[in-house]
Amino acid sequence: MTRLVQVAVAGDITEAEEIRTILRDAGIVAELESAVEHHPRDVEDAPQKVLVAESELEAAQNAIEALTEPDELLGES
């Protein structure tokens, strides 16, 4: 079985889904897991861990960084 490791923590489910989409587009499968104990009705607002296979951790970090940098930083040396 592949060990899953945390690549990011999202503030809510919407942000977590955005990160998961970035990873999926890079060919990396990600799973979401609640980052905190919370009331069952608060699922939408709970911070989420974004988990990937340990072997994909570096690629996942690179994909997230590449697609979340502000545009003005891309052309600078």
C-alpha positions in Angstrom: 0.0 0.0 0.0 1.2 3.5 -0.9 1.8 5.8 2.1 0.1 9.1 1.8 1.8 12.3 3.0 0.5 15.9 3.5 1.5 18.3 0.7 -0.7 21.2 1.7 -3.3 22.4 4.1 -6.2 24.3 2.6 -8.4 26.8 4.6 -11.6 25.2 3.4 -13.0 22.6 1.0 -13.1 25.0 -2.0 -9.4 25.8 -1.7 -8.6 22.1 -1.2 -10.5 21.2 -4.4 -8.6 23.9 -6.3 -5.3 22.4 -5.1 -6.5 18.9 -6.0 -7.4 20.1 -9.5 -3.9 21.6 -9.9 -2.4 18.2 -8.9 -4.8 16.2 -11.1 -3.8 18.4 -14.1 -0.2 17.5 -13.3 -1.0 13.8 -13.3 -0.9 13.5 -9.5 -3.7 11.8 -7.6 -4.6 13.6 -4.3 -7.0 12.9 -1.5 -8.6 15.3 1.0 -8.9 14.8 4.7 -10.2 17.1 7.4 -7.3 18.8 9.2 -9.2 19.4 12.4 -11.9 17.9 14.6 -15.1 19.7 13.8 -18.8 19.5 14.1 -20.4 17.4 11.3 -22.4 20.4 10.0 -19.2 22.5 9.6 -17.7 20.3 6.8 -17.6 23.1 4.2 -15.6 25.4 6.5 -13.1 23.0 8.0 -9.5 23.2 6.9 -8.5 20.3 4.7 -5.2 18.3 4.4 -4.2 17.6 0.8 -2.5 14.2 0.7 -0.5 12.5 -2.1 1.6 9.4 -2.4 4.9 9.8 -0.7 6.6 9.1 -4.1 4.8 12.0 -5.6 5.5 14.6 -2.9 8.2 16.6 -4.6 6.4 16.7 -7.9 3.2 17.8 -6.1 5.0 20.6 -4.3 6.5 21.7 -7.6 3.2 21.7 -9.3 1.5 23.7 -6.6 4.3 26.2 -6.5 4.4 26.6 -10.2 0.7 27.3 -10.5 0.3 29.5 -7.5 3.1 32.0 -7.9 2.0 35.6 -8.7 2.5 36.4 -12.4 4.9 39.3 -11.7 7.4 36.9 -10.2 7.6 34.6 -13.2 9.7 36.9 -15.4 12.2 38.0 -12.7 15.7 36.6 -12.2 
